[in-house]
Amino acid sequence: MEERSHEPLRPEAEVDRLEERADALGEQIDEVREDWEDKKHDPNVPGAAGDPDRAERDLPPEMDKITPGD
Protein backbone atom coordinates (compact mmCIF):
# COMPACT_ATOMS: atom_id res chain seq x y z
CA MET A 1 0.00 0.00 0.00
CA GLU A 2 1.40 3.38 -0.87
CA GLU A 3 2.24 5.76 1.93
CA ARG A 4 0.74 9.23 1.74
CA SER A 5 2.02 12.33 3.43
CA HIS A 6 -0.29 14.43 5.53
CA GLU A 7 0.15 17.44 3.26
CA PRO A 8 -2.88 18.26 1.15
CA LEU A 9 -2.30 17.59 -2.55
CA ARG A 10 -2.86 20.19 -5.18
CA PRO A 11 -5.94 19.33 -7.21
CA GLU A 12 -3.80 18.69 -10.30
CA ALA A 13 -1.54 16.34 -8.35
CA GLU A 14 -4.57 14.49 -6.99
CA VAL A 15 -5.97 14.10 -10.51
CA ASP A 16 -2.60 12.78 -11.74
CA ARG A 17 -2.43 10.32 -8.84
CA LEU A 18 -5.96 9.06 -9.50
CA GLU A 19 -5.26 8.70 -13.23
CA GLU A 20 -2.14 6.65 -12.47
CA ARG A 21 -4.11 4.39 -10.15
CA ALA A 22 -6.87 4.00 -12.75
CA ASP A 23 -4.30 3.05 -15.40
CA ALA A 24 -2.68 0.51 -13.08
CA LEU A 25 -6.07 -0.98 -12.23
CA GLY A 26 -6.94 -1.18 -15.92
CA GLU A 27 -3.71 -3.09 -16.56
CA GLN A 28 -4.51 -5.52 -13.73
CA ILE A 29 -7.99 -6.08 -15.14
CA ASP A 30 -6.52 -6.83 -18.58
CA GLU A 31 -4.04 -9.32 -17.08
CA VAL A 32 -6.75 -11.12 -15.11
CA ARG A 33 -9.02 -11.21 -18.17
CA GLU A 34 -6.21 -12.71 -20.27
CA ASP A 35 -5.47 -15.30 -17.58
CA TRP A 36 -9.15 -16.26 -17.38
CA GLU A 37 -9.41 -16.64 -21.16
CA ASP A 38 -6.33 -18.89 -21.12
CA LYS A 39 -7.83 -21.00 -18.34
CA LYS A 40 -11.16 -21.37 -20.16
CA HIS A 41 -9.29 -23.02 -23.03
CA ASP A 42 -7.17 -25.28 -20.79
CA PRO A 43 -8.82 -28.67 -20.24
CA ASN A 44 -6.71 -29.12 -17.08
CA VAL A 45 -8.58 -26.32 -15.28
CA PRO A 46 -11.80 -27.93 -14.04
CA GLY A 47 -14.85 -25.70 -14.17
CA ALA A 48 -13.26 -22.95 -16.24
CA ALA A 49 -14.52 -24.46 -19.49
CA GLY A 50 -18.10 -24.65 -18.24
CA ASP A 51 -18.11 -28.20 -16.86
CA PRO A 52 -19.25 -27.70 -13.25
CA ASP A 53 -19.87 -31.43 -12.72
CA ARG A 54 -16.23 -32.18 -13.51
CA ALA A 55 -15.14 -29.28 -11.32
CA GLU A 56 -16.99 -30.70 -8.33
CA ARG A 57 -15.72 -34.24 -8.99
CA ASP A 58 -12.16 -32.94 -9.09
CA LEU A 59 -12.28 -31.26 -5.68
CA PRO A 60 -9.81 -32.59 -3.14
CA PRO A 61 -11.54 -34.52 -0.31
CA GLU A 62 -11.10 -31.72 2.22
CA MET A 63 -12.87 -29.28 -0.12
CA ASP A 64 -15.76 -31.61 -0.93
CA LYS A 65 -17.82 -30.77 2.14
CA ILE A 66 -19.61 -27.72 3.39
CA THR A 67 -18.56 -26.55 6.82
CA PRO A 68 -20.25 -23.98 9.05
CA GLY A 69 -19.34 -20.50 7.94
CA ASP A 70 -19.01 -21.40 4.23
GIZI-V511072 format. One record per residue. RES is the residue in three letters. SS is DSSP state (H for helix, E for strand, C for the rest). PHI is phi as a letter, one per 30 degrees, with the letter a starting at -180 (none if undefined). Layout:
RES:SS:PHI
RES:SS:PHI
//
This chain:
MET:C:none
GLU:C:d
GLU:C:c
ARG:C:c
SER:C:d
HIS:C:c
GLU:C:d
PRO:C:d
LEU:C:d
ARG:C:d
PRO:H:e
GLU:H:d
ALA:H:d
GLU:H:d
VAL:H:d
ASP:H:e
ARG:H:d
LEU:H:d
GLU:H:d
GLU:H:d
ARG:H:d
ALA:H:d
ASP:H:d
ALA:H:d
LEU:H:d
GLY:H:e
GLU:H:d
GLN:H:d
ILE:H:d
ASP:H:d
GLU:H:d
VAL:H:d
ARG:H:d
GLU:H:d
ASP:H:d
TRP:H:d
GLU:H:d
ASP:H:d
LYS:H:d
LYS:H:d
HIS:C:c
ASP:C:c
PRO:C:d
ASN:C:d
VAL:C:c
PRO:C:d
GLY:C:j
ALA:C:d
ALA:C:c
GLY:C:i
ASP:C:c
PRO:H:d
ASP:H:d
ARG:H:d
ALA:H:d
GLU:H:d
ARG:H:d
ASP:C:d
LEU:C:d
PRO:C:d
PRO:H:e
GLU:H:d
MET:H:c
ASP:C:c
LYS:C:b
ILE:C:c
THR:C:c
PRO:C:e
GLY:C:j
ASP:C:d
//
